Amino acid sequence: MKIVDFLNKKTPSISFEVFPPKTAVVFDSVKQAVEKIAQLNPAFMSVTYGAGGGTSEYTVSIAENIQKNHNVTALAHLSCISSAKDEVLVQLEKLKATGIENILALRGDIPEGFSTEKLDYKYASDLVKEIKNFGGFCIGGACYPEGHPDSATQNEDIENLKKKIDAGCEFLTTQMFFDNNLLYNYLYKLRVHGINVPVIPGIMPVTNGKQIARICKLTGSLLPARFKAITDRFYNDGDAMTQAGIAYATDQIIDLFANGVNHVHVYSMNKPEVARKILENLSNILK
């Protein structure tokens, strides 16, 4: 099923992001965790793609397993910053051969000191255009409610986002955020700029206090006072932080549903117990 068709439904839904193993040594344990999440029957599952394509083979394998053996629609990530055109085309052929119909097209993080001058794809919009020309895929893209870290202003970021839409991007998934008001304001700005494709909010249940510093460094996410108080209070208590993080994420999701945002993507971090608890908390809302 193509995700853009699913997104037209008004019934609230939850999907999950998972990531493939970095090495063959941990493949089985990751596969088992992903399968447990698939057994929860989410709307769809996205499978990330390692920097430089390092986990590309595992991405295809995990996505294929999710879709063929668990009947859950798979969304395969594909990044291009360290990939030549022929490598991307090989990946597209593999995805097509396994029956994957949905791709999240990403530029990927630029390594420190890395030159982009001679790259086949400098921007995600270049990759979107390549996939569109290849044909047969529903194409999604990433967006940033708090602005892309490489953009000087949010308006500049939104103008670049519009280039992805014009190139063939059919839906968007947001970077994680911890204040829903940021999203609502962002959605308004997108509509003002003529961007009308579906936008799926990305929610991260923070279950480990040590995640916070890394999240802030990678995404520049604003930490609302309420959320910061939770992490400060429960930072050194793993069980309490897990419970509080799941509760905070659940509260965000309920607020999104209540305000007409029907589809939410949860960054599961390959934790089936977290995914299951989120769904349990929403059982009567999602029925």
N, C-alpha and C positions, 0 to 999 in steps of 0.2 A: 504494500500500500504506500502511496506517495503521501508524505507527511502534510503537504499543503492541503490535500483533500480532507485529511483528518482535522486540520485546524479550523475548518469551517463549521465544525460541530459546536453547539453551545453547551454541551454537557461538560462539567469540570473534569479535568484529567491531570494525572501526574505521570511524568516520564523521568527516567534516570540516566545520568551519565556514568559510564564505567571506563576504566583504562586498561589496556592490555599489559601483559608482563614485559619487563625490560629485558629479561633473559629467559632462556628455555628452562632454567633451573626452577623457576617459580611459576612456570606456565600452568601446571595442574592446579595449584592452590588458587591462582587468580581465576582460572576457568571455573572452578567450583563456586567461588564467591559470586561470579557473574551469573552463573546458572541459578543460584539461589535467588538473586534479584529478579531474573527473568521469570522465575516461577511465581512471583508476586503479580504477574500479568499487568505490567505498566502499559501505558499508551504506546510508548516506543522506548528504545534505549539507544543512546549515542555511545560510540566507541572512539576514544581519542587516538591521536596519531603522534608518535614521539617526535621530539625535535630532530630535524634533519632526516625524518623518515625512519628513524632507528627501530621503531616497532611496527613498521608498515605491514609486514607479513602477519604479525599477530593481530593487527587491527582487522584485516580481512578475515582471518580465521575466527576470531571472536564474534565479529558481526555476522558471519555466515552461520555459526553455531546458534546464536540467539534467534535468528530468523527461521532457519530450517528445522531446528530441533525443538524450539520452544514457542514457535508461532508468534514471536514478538517482532514487530517492525524494527529494523536496524537503521541507524543513521551513522554512517562512517565519516569520521573526520578525515580531511586531507589538507595538509599544509604544503606550501610551495617554496618557502624562502631558501631552502637548501637543495631544491630539486630542479633538475634540468627538464626540459619539455618532454624528452623521450621517457624519462622516469615517471612523470605524471601520466603520460599516455599508457604506459604499462600498468600502472596502478588502476587506471580507469577500466582497462580491459579485464583485469582481475575482478574488480567489483562487479562489472557487468556479467561476467561468467558465473559468479556466485549468486546472482539474482538480487543484489543490493540495488535499490532504486533511489536511495537518498544519500546525499553527501553534504557535509558541512564544510564549506570552502574557507580556508584560513590562510593568512600570510605566514603565520608562525613568528616566534620570537627571533629577533636578530641577535646573534652572538656578539659579544663585545669585540670590537676591532674587525668585524666582518664587513667586507665591501659588497654593496649591492649593485654596483655599476654594470656588471656583465651578466646579471641574472636574466633568465628567460621570463621570470615573474617577479616583479618588484612589489606588487600590491595584490591584495586578495581579489580585487576587481579583475586583474589579469587572469587569475586562476578561474574565477567564475566564468569569464568569457570562454576560456578553453573548454571547460566542462560543458557549457551550453553548446558550443560548436560540436563537441563529441556526440551529444544527444542522449536522450533516454533517462536522464537523472533529474530528480527534484533537488534543487540547489538551495541550501541555507547558508547564512552568513552570521558572523558575530557582530554585536554592537555593545556600546559602553555607556550606560546611563550616567556615569560620572565623567565621561570623556575619555578618548583613547590617550594613553600616556605620551604618544608621539605627536599628538595634535596640539597646536598652540592654543586653540580655543575650541569650545564645544561646537560652535557653528561650523568651523573648519572640519571637524570630525564628522558632523552630519552631512556636509557637502560631499566628503569622501565616501560616506556610507551610501549616498544617493547614486554614486558611480557604480557601486556593487549592484544596486537594484536595477539600474539601467542596463547593466551587463547580463542580467538574467537571474539574480538572486530572488527567490520566491518567498522566503520567510527569514526571520532573524531570531537569534537566541542571545540573551544578554549575558554579559559578565556578571558575576555575583555582586550583590549589593545588600546592605543591611538596613536600609531606610526606604520603605515603600514610597514615600513622598518623592524621593529622587526619581523613581521610575515613572510615577504619574506625570511629573513635570516633563520628563524626557519624552514620554509618549505624545504629549501635547506638542512639543517642539518638532517631533518627527512629522506629525500631521501637517503642521504649518509649512514644513519644507516639502510637502507633497509625497511623503513616504507613507504608503498605506498598506504595505504587506503585513501579515501577522507577525507579532512580536511575542516570543515566549520568554518570560522572566526566568532567570537562573538563580536558584536559591541554594546556599551552602549551609547545611547544618554543621556548626562548629562544635566538634566533640573533643577537642584537644586544645588546651590553652596555647600550646606552642605553635599552633597553626596561625594564630593571629598575626604575629610579626611577619611571617612569610606571606600571608595574604595581603597585608598592607604594602609590603615591598613590591610584590608582583603586580598588584592591581591598583594601588593607591586608594583603596576603598575607604570611605568615610565610616567611622565607627560611632554610631549614635550613643549618647550618654547612657541610655538604658542598656544597650548591648555591652558597652564597655564595663558598666557596673557588674554585669553578670560574669564576664570573663575575669575581671579583677577578683571577684569574690570566690569563684570556683576554679581558678587557674590550676591549683595544685591538688585538686580532688578529681581524679579521672572520671569516676562514676557520676558525680554531681555535675561535672562539666558536660558530660554526654547527655544527661537528662535535661539540663538547662538549655543546651544547644539545640536539641531536638524540639523542645518546647518553643524556643524563640523562632525557629524556622517554621514550625507549624503555625504559629501566630501570624507570621508574614504571609504564608500561603492562604490562610483563611481570610485575611484582609484583602488579598488579591482577588480571590473568588468573589467576595462580597462586593467588590468594586468593578465587577464585570470582566476581569481577566480570567479566562476560562482554562487556560493550559499553562502548567508550570513545570519547569525542568529542574530536577534536584541533582546536585553534584554529590553523588553517593559515596565517593572515595572508596568504592568497592566494599562497602560495609553493608551486608545484607540485613543485619540487625537494625541498623539505622533506617534503611529503606522500609523495612517492615513496620517499624514503630511509627514512621511518618504516615504510612497508609492506615494503620490502626487508629491514629489520632483523627483521621479524616474519613473514617469508615461510613458514617452516616451522610457525609457531604458528597462523597463520591458514588454512593449507591445508585 
